[in-house]
Every structure is written in C-alpha cells, then in structure tokens.
Amino acid sequence: MDTGTLRRKLGTAALLAFRGIPTPLKRHVVRLASPSYTAGAVCVLEHAGEILVLWQPHRAGWSLPGGFMGKGETPEDAVRREVAEEIGIEVDPGDVVAVQVDVERQGIDVIFRVPLEARPVLGLATEARKAMWVAPAELDEADRSTVGILAAIQAADQPRRPGRLLRDAGR
C-alpha cells in the first residue's frame, strides 16, 4: 500500500472515530486543537481627509475607537458600543471594510469606516484622555494595532488581486 492510500485510510478512520465522540467532548477537542484568537471591532471615523484617534493610558500610542467584542456580540454591535463608551457618539457602522488578522498577538479586528460630513462633538469617557483629528500619513506614535489597521484600510482601497488555480487534483 502506498503512502497516499495509507494516509487516506488513516484519515477516514480518525474521522469515523471522531464522529462517535459525544458532542460536548467534540467541542472540547476542537477547541484544544484550534488556535485561540481575541476578536475586536474598530471604527475609522473620517472627516476631510483626517481620522479620529484617541490617547488612552492602557495603549502604547494613539489608537482608533473600538475594542474587544463581547461573547455573543456581533462586530456591528461591538463597534457601536465601544464608540459610544469611548467618545460618546452613536454611529451606524455600515459594512465591514476590512479584517485585520494579527497572528503574533492572536487577534482579529473587524474594521468599519464611517465618513462624516462634520466633526461631531465628542464626550471623552474614562478610557480616552485625548482625541485628535489627523491625516493618516501624519500620525506619529500610533500603537502597533492601529498601524496594522490603517494598513488594512489602505490595502482595502487598492484594486483586488483575484485568486487563481495553482494546481488541480490531477497535478
């Protein structure tokens, strides 16, 4: 028996054995074998070519409004809640414009972009000490996460590169 056939037979046997495991135990096995990532939702508020950034003591630089998603919370609900908590305004986040996956910190950020016709009056909450409007290219001292999010937004603005077939099963 060749290696490919043996591998397929072992794979089939493992899947059949897994199917026989009670569901609660299956979930536990899958969780143990799967990577663990935190999920966040971030809002890029834009006005006249500038974005709103916040200075928060627990961050290592300027950051965007947003934060962790709660259990059972959608990204849209999380970003609405975080924006209201951090700067006291209500937004309709619209559609997701990008998703940033940071393998090193094991985090996934769902990114929303909200263009504004006028700068809103902000009510900084306890987390944010300062807010400023700045052109993204002029933002110094952004925290690592914000740098990645802004790069993801910039990439989302570029023309898409379609995928392609590299090899079929016939090789």
N, C-alpha and C positions, 0 to 999 in steps of 0.2 A: 504494500500500500504506500503510495507516495505521500509526501508531507502535506500537500494541499488537501487531499482526501481525508487524512487523519485529522487535520485541523478542523475541517468542516464537521466531521463526526463528533469530535470533542465539543465543538461549539454547540451543536444540536443537543447533545446530552446535557450540557450545562444549562441551556435554555429550558429544556424539559424539567430538569431538577428545580430550577428557579420558579417555574410555573406552579410547582407543587407546594411551595412555601406559603404559609398564611400571609395575607395581605399586610397586616401591621409589621410583620417581620421583614417582608419585601421592602417596604418603605424605609425601614431602618438600614437594611443592607445597601439600598440605593444611595441613601444619604451619606453613609460611611464611604462609599466609593466615589461620590461626586465631589467636585470642588465646591467650596463654600464661599460665596460672594455676598457682600452687602449691596443693597440697591438704594440708589438715591435719585432724586428728581431735582433738576436745576432749571432756573428761568433766566434767560438772557433778555433783559429789558433794554430796548434800543430806542434812542431818540437822536435825530440829526447826526448820525454817524458815530454816536458815542453810546457806551453801555454803562449801566449802573453797577458799581462794585461796592462791596462792604468791607469795613475793617472790623474784625471780630477777634477778641482776645484768644480764643481757642484755635484760631487758624494761623498758619505761618505766612501771612501776607494777605493781600486783597483777594476777596472771593466773590462769587456770584450768589444771589439769593437762592436758597434751596437747602436740601438736607436729606436725611435718611427717610425712606418710605417705611411706614408702619405696617405691621402684619395685616394682610387683607386690604391694604390701601392701594388704589390704582396710582400710577405715576401722575395723572392729572390731578387727583385729589391731594396727593402729597405736595405737589408744587403749589397748588392753591393755598394749602395750609401753611407751608413754610414761608411763602411770600407774605401772607397776612401776619404771621407771627413775627417775622424779622423786620418788615418795613411798613406794616400797617395798611397795605393796599390790597384790593381784590383784583384778580386777573382771570381772564378766560385764557388758558394756556394754548389753546388751539391744538394743532397736530404736533407730534414728535418730529423734530428736525434732525436729530442725530442721537446715537447711543455711543457712549464712551466706555470702553472696557479697559480697566487698568489691572492687568494680570499681577503686577508686582504687589499692589496693595489689596488685591482681590476685591475690587469694587466695580460696580456698573452704574453709570449715571445716565438717566434718561433726560435728554435736553430739549427744552422748549424755548422758542424765540417769540417774544412779544414786542412788535413795533408800536411805538407810542407817538401820538400826534403832538403831545405836550408833556413836559416833565410833571409827574404827579407830586403832590405834597406827600412827603414821607413821614411816617411816625416810627422812628427807630425804637426797637424794643430792647430788651435787656441784652440780647446776644450781640447786636451790632452797635459799635461805638461811633463809627463814622460812615458816611456814604459819599461817593463822588461819581460824577459822570466823566468818562474818559474814552478817548479813541482807543480801540483795542491795541493798535500798534504802539501806542504811547504808554501802555500800562506797565509800569515797573513794579517790582515787589509783589507780583501775583503769586498765590500759593500754587503748589505743584498741580493740584487737581484742576484749578482754574486754567492753567496753561494748557493742559490736555483737553479741557472742554472747549476752549477757544480754538484750538487746532482742529477739533472735530467739527465745529461750526464752519470754519474756513474750508475744510475738506467737503462738507455737505454742499457748499456753494459752487464747487467745481463740477465740470461735466463728469458724468458717470462712466466708469470703465466697465463694459459688460463682461460677464464671465464667459468662459469658453470650455469646450470639451478638451481635455488633455489626452485622455486615452479611454477607449471603451473596453468592455469585458473581454472582447476578442483579442485585445492587445495589438 
